Amino acid sequence: MINALVLFLFLFPFACVSSSSPNNCPKCGIMDVPYPLSTSDNCGNPNYKIYCKNETLEFLSSVGFYYKILNINPHTSRLIISPPFINKHSCQSSDLSLGGFKIDENSPFNISSRNTVMLFNCSENILLSPLNCSSSSPCRRFEEANEGRNCKNTLCCSYLKDTSMTSHRIRIRDQGCTAYISFVDFKAEESINAWRYGIELQWIPPNN
């Protein structure tokens, strides 16, 4: 009996631990889907839901807007999503009607503190806020660049999404600012071509 057990463990050394091993989801296009991220009920952790559509990974906000996932770093529990595009004919982000980007507060995901957010086409009421709306704000450089031409000469402001602010929302609205962009680990001294485009999210690892 003992010899049979020893033989079984020798031939199948991982049989006893397979049930507790992370169940990674298959690739989506060229991107890996590391645990605990989940693209189906059969893999990953369902609390960390993302979506694979037409071989592209996407993150779904709590208000129903899909954002393309640009990068995933499982070692730091972070991913970067693409901000919505700004309309070609007006200074409005494509998620304006939904109030911008929002994550459920009970979600394991939140907006990291490494994002510098730039708001455009703002009402003058925003001047009462602590945001940087001065002529030296980096949003002015973005407006002058080709990428920001649709928002040129509008009132714009920028801010670092630090821990003193909500980590679950980037808000825009018709009566406030109507467009936004975000850069990760922003450094003002760098050329605009070196700015790292995206919204970085981080997730709380599962208990198991």
C-alpha positions in Angstrom: 0.0 0.0 0.0 2.8 2.4 1.0 4.8 1.5 -2.2 1.7 2.3 -4.3 1.3 5.7 -2.6 5.0 6.6 -3.2 4.7 5.5 -6.8 1.6 7.7 -7.3 3.3 10.8 -5.8 6.4 10.2 -8.0 4.4 10.0 -11.2 1.9 12.8 -10.3 3.8 15.2 -8.1 1.4 18.1 -8.6 -1.9 16.2 -8.3 -2.3 17.2 -4.6 -1.8 20.9 -5.1 -3.5 21.5 -8.5 -6.8 22.6 -6.8 -5.0 25.4 -5.0 -2.9 26.6 -7.9 -3.9 29.9 -9.6 -6.1 29.3 -12.6 -4.9 31.8 -15.2 -7.2 32.6 -18.1 -6.0 32.1 -21.6 -4.4 34.9 -23.6 -6.5 37.5 -25.2 -4.9 38.3 -28.5 -1.2 38.8 -27.6 -1.9 39.8 -24.0 -1.5 37.4 -21.0 -4.3 37.4 -18.4 -2.6 36.8 -15.1 -4.4 35.6 -12.0 -6.6 36.9 -10.3 -7.9 38.7 -13.5 -10.8 36.8 -15.0 -12.2 36.8 -18.5 -14.7 34.0 -17.9 -16.4 32.0 -15.1 -13.9 29.2 -15.7 -10.7 30.9 -14.9 -9.2 33.6 -12.6 -11.2 35.1 -9.8 -14.6 36.3 -10.8 -14.3 39.4 -8.5 -11.6 40.7 -10.8 -13.6 40.7 -14.0 -12.2 42.0 -17.3 -13.3 41.4 -20.8 -11.8 39.9 -24.0 -13.5 41.3 -27.0 -12.2 40.7 -30.5 -8.8 39.7 -29.1 -8.6 43.0 -27.1 -8.7 43.2 -23.3 -11.1 45.7 -21.9 -12.1 47.1 -18.4 -15.8 47.8 -17.8 -16.6 50.8 -15.6 -19.4 50.8 -13.1 -21.5 53.0 -15.4 -21.1 50.6 -18.4 -18.3 52.1 -20.5 -15.5 49.8 -21.9 -11.9 51.0 -21.7 -9.1 49.2 -23.6 -6.4 47.7 -21.4 -2.9 48.7 -22.6 -0.7 47.0 -20.1 -0.9 44.6 -17.1 1.8 44.2 -14.4 0.9 41.2 -12.1 4.0 41.9 -9.9 2.7 45.2 -8.8 -1.0 44.4 -9.1 -1.6 47.2 -11.6 -3.0 47.7 -15.1 -3.2 50.7 -17.4 -6.3 51.5 -19.4 -6.7 53.9 -22.3 -8.7 57.1 -21.5 -11.7 57.6 -23.8 -11.0 59.5 -27.0 -11.9 63.2 -27.3 -14.4 63.9 -30.0 -12.8 65.3 -33.2 -15.4 68.1 -33.6 -15.8 69.2 -30.0 -13.8 69.1 -26.7 -15.9 66.3 -25.2 -14.7 62.9 -24.0 -16.7 59.9 -25.3 -17.8 59.0 -21.8 -19.1 62.5 -21.0 -22.8 61.3 -21.0 -21.9 58.9 -18.2 -20.1 61.4 -16.1 -16.6 60.1 -16.9 -14.7 57.2 -15.4 -16.1 55.5 -12.4 -15.4 52.3 -10.4 -17.7 50.7 -7.9 -16.4 51.5 -4.4 -16.8 47.8 -3.4 -14.6 46.8 -6.3 -11.0 45.4 -5.7 -9.8 47.9 -8.3 -9.0 51.6 -7.6 -7.3 54.5 -9.4 -3.6 54.6 -8.4 -1.9 57.7 -7.1 0.5 57.9 -10.0 -2.0 59.5 -12.4 -1.9 63.1 -13.5 -5.3 64.1 -14.8 -5.9 67.0 -17.2 -9.4 68.4 -17.5 -10.5 70.5 -20.5 -13.3 72.9 -21.5 -14.1 73.7 -17.9 -16.5 76.2 -16.5 -15.1 79.2 -14.5 -16.4 77.6 -11.3 -13.4 75.3 -11.3 -11.2 78.3 -10.6 -12.5 78.0 -7.0 -10.9 74.5 -6.7 -7.3 73.7 -5.6 -6.5 72.4 -9.1 -3.7 73.8 -11.2 -5.6 76.0 -13.7 -2.8 78.4 -14.3 -1.0 79.3 -17.5 1.8 77.1 -16.5 -0.4 74.0 -16.0 0.9 71.1 -18.2 -2.6 70.8 -19.7 -1.6 74.0 -21.7 1.2 72.0 -23.4 -1.2 69.2 -24.2 -3.7 71.8 -25.8 -0.9 73.1 -27.9 0.1 69.7 -29.1 -1.6 68.0 -32.1 -3.4 65.5 -29.7 -5.1 68.3 -27.8 -6.1 70.6 -30.7 -9.8 70.0 -30.2 -9.6 71.6 -26.7 -7.3 74.4 -27.6 -8.0 77.8 -25.9 -10.5 76.2 -23.4 -10.1 76.6 -19.7 -8.1 73.6 -18.5 -6.7 72.3 -15.2 -4.5 69.5 -14.0 -4.0 67.6 -10.8 -2.2 64.6 -9.4 -4.7 61.8 -8.4 -3.3 61.5 -4.9 -4.6 59.7 -1.8 -6.5 62.8 -0.6 -8.9 62.4 -3.6 -11.5 59.7 -4.4 -9.7 56.7 -5.9 -12.8 55.5 -7.7 -13.7 58.3 -10.1 -12.6 60.9 -12.7 -15.5 63.2 -13.1 -16.6 65.2 -16.1 -20.0 66.9 -16.8 -21.6 69.4 -19.0 -21.7 72.1 -16.3 -18.1 71.5 -15.3 -15.3 70.1 -17.5 -16.3 68.1 -20.6 -13.1 66.2 -21.5 -10.1 64.7 -19.8 -6.8 62.9 -20.4 -4.5 61.1 -18.0 -0.8 60.3 -17.8 1.0 57.8 -15.6 4.1 58.8 -13.6 4.0 62.2 -15.2 7.2 64.3 -15.3 6.7 67.9 -16.5 10.3 68.3 -17.6 9.9 65.5 -20.2 8.9 66.2 -23.7 5.2 65.6 -24.5 6.2 62.6 -26.6 7.6 60.9 -23.5 4.4 61.3 -21.4 2.9 57.9 -20.6 -0.7 58.0 -21.8 -3.2 56.0 -19.7 -5.1 55.6 -16.4 -3.3 53.3 -14.0 -5.5 51.1 -11.9 -4.4 48.9 -9.0 -6.1 45.9 -7.5 -6.1 44.5 -4.0 -4.9 40.9 -4.2 -7.4 38.2 -3.1 -7.0 36.8 0.4 -6.2 33.4 -1.0 
